[in-house]
Amino acid sequence: MIKTLTKHGNSLALVIDKAILDLLEIDAKTQLSIVTDGRNLIISPANPEQRQKRLKAVLEEGNRRYGKMLKRLAD
């Protein structure tokens, strides 16, 4: 399937056909993850649980590495 972008204000929009939305169980409220490999766009439903786990791991690592220093700065 070949699509063209549609002007939407100062931006461009990609209109996704209803059949594809239904197949992927995506609606207007679904958060989407958009990533690129430098050449292609990869659009997929966001996985909030996975993002929360990743955020928690990053925060724990930051606290482990810099927690004592940040505590001293706060005091």
Secondary structure, 3 states (H helix, E strand, C coil): CCCCCEEECCEEECCCCHHHHHHHCCCCCCCEEEEECCCCEEEEECCHHHHHHHHHHHHHHHHHHHHHHHHHHHC
